[in-house]
Amino acid sequence: MAARTNLPITVLTGDAYNANPATTNIDASNGMSILAPTGGGKVLVEVTNTFAGAKHVIFKAGANPPAERAGLGDLDRSLAQNEVNLFVLETARFAQADGSISVDFTASTTGTVRAIALPK
């Protein structure tokens, strides 16, 4: 597999206001990588599937350490066409050894995705 496509993450802090963080096109061929927030925490991921039919998003289980809850396994969810899907991910479950979160999509998935680091 080729290198994963970087999915930029918007970091919210305290009372910060971020007007509509940018989305990124889904890369189903290579998968995507979210650089998780430093020090752990949670990440809100929004995925919209525009393919004419259901597809899946798979958030890969992390590596222990740092993900002490990696034993819970992958999170695999079906995405209906044109439906906005929100996921709150714990770095304690999904962080890879390098601190990133790996996201895969079933073949031919099209649409957009965005990631937002939630304040602690």
C-alpha positions as CSV (number, residue, x, y, z in Angstrom):
1,M,0.0,0.0,0.0
2,A,1.2,3.5,-0.8
3,A,1.7,6.1,1.9
4,R,-1.5,7.2,3.6
5,T,-3.0,10.6,2.6
6,N,-2.6,13.1,5.4
7,L,-5.9,14.3,6.8
8,P,-5.3,17.8,8.4
9,I,-6.7,18.2,11.9
10,T,-8.3,21.4,13.2
11,V,-7.4,22.0,16.9
12,L,-10.0,23.6,19.1
13,T,-8.7,25.2,22.3
14,G,-10.8,26.6,25.1
15,D,-13.3,29.1,23.8
16,A,-11.8,29.1,20.3
17,Y,-14.2,29.4,17.4
18,N,-13.3,27.8,14.1
19,A,-15.7,28.6,11.3
20,N,-16.5,25.5,9.3
21,P,-13.1,23.7,9.2
22,A,-12.1,22.5,5.7
23,T,-12.9,19.0,4.4
24,T,-10.6,16.7,2.5
25,N,-11.5,14.4,-0.3
26,I,-11.6,10.7,0.7
27,D,-8.6,8.6,-0.5
28,A,-10.0,5.1,-0.6
29,S,-7.0,3.7,-2.5
30,N,-4.4,4.7,0.0
31,G,-6.3,5.3,3.2
32,M,-5.8,8.3,5.4
33,S,-3.8,9.3,8.4
34,I,-4.8,11.8,11.1
35,L,-2.0,13.2,13.3
36,A,-3.7,12.9,16.7
37,P,-3.4,15.7,19.2
38,T,-0.3,15.8,21.4
39,G,-1.0,14.4,24.8
40,G,-4.0,12.2,23.7
41,G,-7.6,13.1,23.9
42,K,-10.5,12.8,21.5
43,V,-10.9,13.5,17.8
44,L,-14.2,14.3,16.1
45,V,-14.3,12.9,12.5
46,E,-17.0,13.8,10.0
47,V,-17.3,11.5,7.0
48,T,-19.7,12.0,4.1
49,N,-20.1,9.2,1.5
50,T,-21.1,10.5,-1.9
51,F,-20.9,7.1,-3.7
52,A,-24.2,5.9,-5.1
53,G,-24.7,3.2,-2.4
54,A,-23.4,2.2,1.0
55,K,-19.7,2.1,1.8
56,H,-17.7,1.5,5.0
57,V,-15.2,3.5,7.0
58,I,-12.8,1.6,9.2
59,F,-10.8,3.3,12.0
60,K,-7.9,0.9,12.6
61,A,-7.1,-0.3,16.2
62,G,-4.0,1.4,17.5
63,A,-0.7,0.1,18.8
64,N,-0.2,-0.6,22.5
65,P,1.6,1.6,23.6
66,P,0.4,4.3,23.2
67,A,-3.2,3.0,22.7
68,E,-3.9,1.0,25.9
69,R,-7.4,0.3,24.6
70,A,-6.3,-1.0,21.2
71,G,-7.6,-4.5,22.2
72,L,-11.1,-3.3,21.5
73,G,-10.2,-3.6,17.8
74,D,-11.1,-1.7,14.7
75,L,-14.3,0.4,14.4
76,D,-16.1,-0.5,11.1
77,R,-19.2,1.4,10.2
78,S,-21.5,1.5,7.2
79,L,-22.0,4.9,5.5
80,A,-25.2,5.6,3.6
81,Q,-25.1,7.8,0.5
82,N,-25.0,11.6,1.2
83,E,-25.4,11.1,5.0
84,V,-23.2,13.0,7.4
85,N,-21.6,10.6,9.9
86,L,-19.9,11.8,13.1
87,F,-17.4,9.7,15.1
88,V,-15.7,10.6,18.3
89,L,-12.4,8.7,18.5
90,E,-10.2,8.1,21.6
91,T,-6.5,8.2,21.0
92,A,-6.4,5.6,23.8
93,R,-7.9,3.2,21.3
94,F,-6.8,4.3,17.9
95,A,-3.4,5.9,18.2
96,Q,-0.7,4.1,16.2
97,A,2.9,3.9,17.4
98,D,3.7,7.3,15.7
99,G,0.7,9.0,17.3
100,S,-1.5,9.0,14.1
101,I,-4.9,7.5,13.6
102,S,-5.3,5.3,10.5
103,V,-8.6,5.4,8.5
104,D,-9.5,3.0,5.7
105,F,-12.5,3.1,3.3
106,T,-14.0,0.3,1.2
107,A,-13.0,0.4,-2.5
108,S,-14.6,3.2,-4.6
109,T,-15.7,5.3,-1.6
110,T,-16.1,8.9,-2.6
111,G,-16.9,12.0,-0.5
112,T,-15.3,14.1,2.1
113,V,-13.8,13.8,5.6
114,R,-12.6,16.3,8.2
115,A,-11.0,15.9,11.7
116,I,-11.3,18.2,14.7
117,A,-9.3,17.7,17.9
118,L,-11.7,18.3,20.8
119,P,-10.5,20.3,23.8
120,K,-9.8,18.4,27.0
